[in-house]
Amino acid sequence: MVQEKITSSIAVQQHLIQSKYLEREVTFDAYIPKNIHSSEQLSLLLINDGQDLPKMPFDEILNTLISNNKIEPLFCIGIYCGEERKREYGTAYSADFKGRGDKAGLYTKFIFDELLPYIRKKYNAPSFKEKAFAGFSLGGLSALDIVWNNASEFTKSGIFSGSLWWRRKSYEENYSDETDRLMHLQIRYGTFAPWLQFFIECGALDEKADRNKNGVIDSIDDALDLIVELKAKGYTDNHIKYFELEKGKHDVPTWAEAFPEFLKWGWGINTKSR
């Protein structure tokens, strides 16, 4: 463990743990609020692609919000991706049409059987007030997939420029939006968990692709269609926050701009609506 940085409201510590499921060493950064005497007072936020957080820089974002009493103290874990990111992230029940995401089930096992037990033991935190999971791009899809399929463990998911196009057929194989997007299918045939909430960010400049030629880029179409599936399942605007950035791109600066909105939505103090 390396003590990296201490600010007025948080400390940042880096850890390395060996995963038998992923057959690699996993790095993660722990962003720990100060002056918390019991983990039951804390919410836990797991974040995929944690290697991008220092570029924001996330510690300053979190420190400012906590110091200014804008959000509740929040324990965040930034999980670094590995060289096989496109295999470990994805949807656990099915790989995509190129076979990517075939280790997503193992990544889920890593989260529950290795990472969370390590955190509980290391920080003497047998339980948390609540748990949430967020991520960027393919990491956002992974976070949503894990939350959706383990709803009893989580309350919120944050999806930033999520790879919601993840599909079981290529566009050349009679692909259909209705039947081939893997995350949309999971929600359609999944179980309604009324406590779950979803923060979905898209940038209007996220990409240029427009497969159905409707004048709307695919990432926004896929996000809005996901919201349609969530609402058909029973979720309402009280469960879902859609946040679109007019000048947002598929990059860290965009996610850095959106992340404070996610944190205030999820853990804001004196927030009437989330």
Secondary structure, 3 states (H helix, E strand, C coil): CEEEEECCCEEEEEEEEEECCCCEEEEEEEEEECCCCCHHHCEEEEECCHHHHHHCCHHHHHHHHHHCCCECCEEEEEECCCCCHHHHCCECCECCCCCCCCCHHHHHHHHHHHHHHHHHHHCCCCCCCEEEEEEECHHHHHHHHHHHHCHHHCCEEEEECCCCCCECCCCCCCCCHHHHEHHHHHHHHCCCCCCCEEEEEEEEECCCCCCCCCCCCHHHHHHHHHHHHHHHHCCCCCCEEEEEEEEEECCHHHHHHHHHHHHHHHHECCCCCC
